[in-house]
Structures are given as structure tokens and as C-alpha cells.
Amino acid sequence: MPKGYEKMRDRFTADGMSERGAQKKAARIWNDQHPDKPVGRGEKKGGRKKSGAR
């Protein structure tokens, strides 16, 4: 992970946010500022796949 993202995430957890909440917030900010190098679970184009079974 990029050092800037980790620093942001750690600052949010130090301010009292939950670990998961801090990860989400830091990722959202980082991805907005760095669209060419996103962090997260794998940015895929095309959105969510729908289940074909109905």
C-alpha cells in the first residue's frame, strides 16, 4: 500500500475511528486524489455482476 494512504488510515484510527471505517475513508480519499493508482480490493470496470439464476 502507498505510504500516503497508510499515514491517512493511521491518523483516522488514532482519532478514534474503527479500523474498517478508517480503511474505507482513507481509500475513498486516496482513490479520488490518485485515479491512476487506486487502492482497495481491486478496482474493476463494469460494476457489480448480477446473478443469472432467478
C-alpha atoms as a printed R data frame, in Angstrom:
   type eleno elety resid chain resno       x       y       z
1  ATOM     1    CA   MET     A     1   0.000   0.000   0.000
2  ATOM     2    CA   PRO     A     2   1.161   3.553  -0.649
3  ATOM     3    CA   LYS     A     3   2.736   5.310   2.333
4  ATOM     4    CA   GLY     A     4   0.377   8.281   1.999
5  ATOM     5    CA   TYR     A     5  -2.664   6.004   2.244
6  ATOM     6    CA   GLU     A     6  -1.245   4.216   5.292
7  ATOM     7    CA   LYS     A     7  -0.451   7.516   7.002
8  ATOM     8    CA   MET     A     8  -4.003   8.759   6.390
9  ATOM     9    CA   ARG     A     9  -5.525   5.479   7.632
10 ATOM    10    CA   ASP     A    10  -3.387   5.501  10.777
11 ATOM    11    CA   ARG     A    11  -4.352   9.118  11.511
12 ATOM    12    CA   PHE     A    12  -8.051   8.222  11.292
13 ATOM    13    CA   THR     A    13  -7.652   5.246  13.657
14 ATOM    14    CA   ALA     A    14  -5.691   7.434  16.099
15 ATOM    15    CA   ASP     A    15  -8.611   9.884  16.055
16 ATOM    16    CA   GLY     A    16 -10.923   7.092  17.261
17 ATOM    17    CA   MET     A    17 -12.373   5.623  14.043
18 ATOM    18    CA   SER     A    18 -12.776   1.882  13.692
19 ATOM    19    CA   GLU     A    19 -10.123   0.079  11.643
20 ATOM    20    CA   ARG     A    20 -12.557  -0.752   8.859
21 ATOM    21    CA   GLY     A    21 -14.066   2.721   8.783
22 ATOM    22    CA   ALA     A    22 -10.613   4.290   8.614
23 ATOM    23    CA   GLN     A    23  -9.650   1.993   5.728
24 ATOM    24    CA   LYS     A    24 -12.778   2.918   3.789
25 ATOM    25    CA   LYS     A    25 -12.384   6.648   4.361
26 ATOM    26    CA   ALA     A    26  -8.670   6.665   3.516
27 ATOM    27    CA   ALA     A    27  -9.266   4.577   0.371
28 ATOM    28    CA   ARG     A    28 -12.060   6.881  -0.764
29 ATOM    29    CA   ILE     A    29  -9.867   9.972  -0.345
30 ATOM    30    CA   TRP     A    30  -6.775   8.319  -1.859
31 ATOM    31    CA   ASN     A    31  -8.651   6.991  -4.896
32 ATOM    32    CA   ASP     A    32 -10.193  10.402  -5.536
33 ATOM    33    CA   GLN     A    33  -6.768  12.074  -5.469
34 ATOM    34    CA   HIS     A    34  -4.926   9.280  -7.347
35 ATOM    35    CA   PRO     A    35  -7.270   7.823 -10.001
36 ATOM    36    CA   ASP     A    36  -4.390   6.142 -11.867
37 ATOM    37    CA   LYS     A    37  -3.181   4.231  -8.775
38 ATOM    38    CA   PRO     A    38  -6.236   3.203  -6.738
39 ATOM    39    CA   VAL     A    39  -6.096   1.178  -3.538
40 ATOM    40    CA   GLY     A    40  -8.684  -1.345  -2.414
41 ATOM    41    CA   ARG     A    41  -9.873  -4.815  -3.252
42 ATOM    42    CA   GLY     A    42  -9.262  -4.447  -6.949
43 ATOM    43    CA   GLU     A    43 -10.889  -1.721  -8.902
44 ATOM    44    CA   LYS     A    44 -12.752  -3.366 -11.769
45 ATOM    45    CA   LYS     A    45 -14.607  -1.638 -14.525
46 ATOM    46    CA   GLY     A    46 -18.154  -2.597 -15.309
47 ATOM    47    CA   GLY     A    47 -19.583  -2.617 -11.796
48 ATOM    48    CA   ARG     A    48 -21.120  -5.490  -9.917
49 ATOM    49    CA   LYS     A    49 -22.018  -8.703 -11.703
50 ATOM    50    CA   LYS     A    50 -25.605  -9.814 -11.436
51 ATOM    51    CA   SER     A    51 -26.609 -13.363 -10.756
52 ATOM    52    CA   GLY     A    52 -28.215 -15.073 -13.741
53 ATOM    53    CA   ALA     A    53 -30.179 -17.592 -11.653
54 ATOM    54    CA   ARG     A    54 -33.733 -16.450 -10.962
